[in-house]
Amino acid sequence: LMELSTAQVSGLKELADALRDLPDRIARNALRGATAAGAAVIRNEARRRAPVYTGQVSEGHPRPGTLKRSIYMTQKRELSSLVQQTFHVSVQRGKARQAVQITRKVKGQRVVVGTENLDAFYWRFVEFGTVNMAARPFMRPAFEAKKYEAVEAIRRYLAERIAREAEKLKKGPAPK
């Protein structure tokens, strides 16, 4: 596992103090949602920057756009806690990703509409280059370009969520 970049959000003292005043479950959920909002900014930029192959595709090779569609974000639960949330933005790869079920919502139900190969094992060749191919970085530049916007998304989410949860707490429990 190779880590490209990490960002820590600090210096949001007022929001952190307000977060501490909320019950633990609400605080953890708010922090998780805020961190997800920030990670989504980076993920979306990486998808935007990911190059799409425009040449002739050989038999057995991933179709154009696979790299872009393979970029994802996920929470790392083992690295997350009440006071820290960790999200990972990366590229799907490996044999398990070669036949991913594609689902759509139909009349409120999830229905499998097909499978897709999301194995973008080659992403490192694109990002870092090889002896035969120049690098076409997209993950690192996405992080560098959007890290401040991601922090702002985290701040906005926390400010809105804390205010909303604090208001609910003032009103008391909802009638049953």
C-alpha positions in Angstrom: 0.0 0.0 0.0 1.5 3.3 -1.1 0.3 6.5 0.4 0.6 9.5 -1.9 -0.5 12.4 0.4 -2.1 13.0 3.7 -3.9 16.1 4.9 -4.7 16.9 8.5 -7.3 19.5 9.4 -6.4 21.5 12.4 -6.9 25.0 13.7 -10.6 24.8 13.6 -10.7 25.4 17.4 -14.3 26.8 17.6 -15.8 23.9 15.6 -13.7 21.4 17.6 -15.0 22.9 20.8 -18.6 22.8 19.6 -18.1 19.2 18.4 -17.0 18.2 22.0 -20.2 19.6 23.3 -22.3 17.1 21.2 -22.9 13.5 22.3 -20.2 11.1 21.2 -22.3 9.3 18.5 -23.4 12.6 16.9 -19.9 14.0 17.1 -18.3 10.9 15.4 -21.0 10.9 12.7 -20.5 14.7 12.0 -16.7 14.3 11.8 -17.1 11.3 9.5 -19.5 13.2 7.2 -17.2 16.2 7.2 -14.1 14.1 6.3 -16.1 12.3 3.6 -17.1 15.7 2.2 -13.4 16.7 2.0 -12.3 13.4 0.5 -15.0 13.7 -2.1 -13.5 16.9 -3.3 -10.2 15.2 -3.9 -11.8 12.1 -5.4 -13.8 14.2 -7.9 -10.8 16.2 -8.9 -8.7 12.9 -9.5 -11.6 11.6 -11.6 -11.6 14.8 -13.6 -7.8 14.7 -14.2 -7.5 11.0 -14.9 -6.5 10.5 -18.5 -8.7 8.5 -20.8 -7.1 6.3 -23.5 -8.2 7.3 -27.0 -6.3 4.8 -29.1 -7.4 1.4 -30.4 -8.2 -1.0 -27.5 -6.8 -4.5 -27.9 -8.7 -7.6 -27.0 -8.8 -8.2 -23.2 -7.7 -4.7 -22.2 -9.9 -2.4 -20.1 -12.2 -0.1 -22.0 -11.4 3.6 -22.2 -12.5 5.4 -19.0 -11.8 2.5 -16.7 -9.2 4.4 -14.8 -11.5 7.4 -14.2 -14.4 5.1 -13.1 -12.1 3.1 -10.8 -11.2 6.1 -8.5 -13.0 5.7 -5.2 -13.0 6.9 -1.6 -13.6 4.8 1.5 -13.4 5.3 5.3 -10.6 3.5 7.0 -12.4 2.3 10.1 -9.3 0.9 11.7 -7.7 4.4 11.6 -10.8 6.2 12.7 -12.2 7.1 16.1 -14.3 9.6 17.9 -11.7 12.4 17.4 -10.2 11.3 14.1 -11.6 10.1 10.8 -9.5 8.7 8.0 -10.7 8.4 4.4 -8.6 6.9 1.6 -8.9 8.0 -2.0 -7.3 5.5 -4.4 -7.8 3.4 -7.5 -9.5 0.0 -7.6 -7.3 -2.8 -8.8 -7.0 -6.6 -8.6 -8.8 -9.6 -9.9 -11.7 -9.1 -7.6 -12.5 -5.8 -9.4 -12.6 -7.5 -12.9 -16.3 -8.4 -12.6 -18.0 -5.7 -10.5 -21.8 -5.8 -10.5 -23.4 -2.6 -11.8 -26.7 -1.9 -10.1 -29.5 0.7 -10.7 -32.4 1.7 -8.5 -35.6 0.5 -10.1 -38.9 1.3 -8.2 -37.0 1.5 -5.0 -35.1 -1.8 -5.5 -31.5 -2.3 -6.5 -31.3 -4.3 -9.7 -28.1 -5.8 -11.3 -27.9 -4.4 -14.8 -24.5 -5.9 -15.8 -20.9 -6.2 -14.8 -17.9 -4.0 -15.5 -14.2 -4.5 -15.3 -12.8 -1.9 -12.8 -9.4 -3.4 -12.5 -7.2 -0.4 -13.1 -4.0 -2.2 -12.1 -2.0 0.0 -14.5 -2.8 3.3 -12.6 0.8 3.4 -11.2 2.2 3.3 -14.7 0.1 6.3 -15.7 0.8 8.2 -12.4 4.5 7.6 -12.2 5.5 6.5 -15.7 7.7 3.6 -16.7 11.0 3.3 -18.6 8.9 3.2 -21.8 6.2 5.8 -20.9 6.2 9.3 -19.5 4.3 9.9 -16.3 0.8 11.5 -16.6 0.1 12.2 -12.9 -3.5 12.7 -11.9 -3.8 11.7 -8.2 -1.0 13.8 -6.7 -2.0 16.9 -8.7 -5.6 16.4 -7.7 -4.6 16.5 -4.1 -2.4 19.5 -4.5 -5.0 21.4 -6.5 -7.9 20.8 -4.2 -6.5 20.3 -0.6 -7.6 23.8 0.5 -11.0 23.4 -1.1 -11.3 20.0 0.7 -10.5 21.7 4.0 -13.1 24.3 3.3 -15.7 21.6 2.5 -14.9 20.0 5.8 -15.3 23.3 7.6 -18.6 24.0 5.9 -20.0 20.6 6.6 -19.0 20.8 10.3 -20.4 24.2 10.8 -23.8 23.3 9.3 -24.0 19.9 11.0 -23.0 21.1 14.4 -25.5 23.9 14.2 -28.3 21.5 13.1 -27.5 18.9 15.8 -27.2 21.6 18.5 -30.6 22.9 17.5 -32.1 19.4 17.8 -30.6 19.0 21.2 -32.1 22.3 22.4 -35.6 21.2 21.2 -35.3 17.8 23.0 -36.3 14.4 21.8 -38.8 14.1 19.0 -42.3 13.1 20.1 -43.2 9.5 19.5 
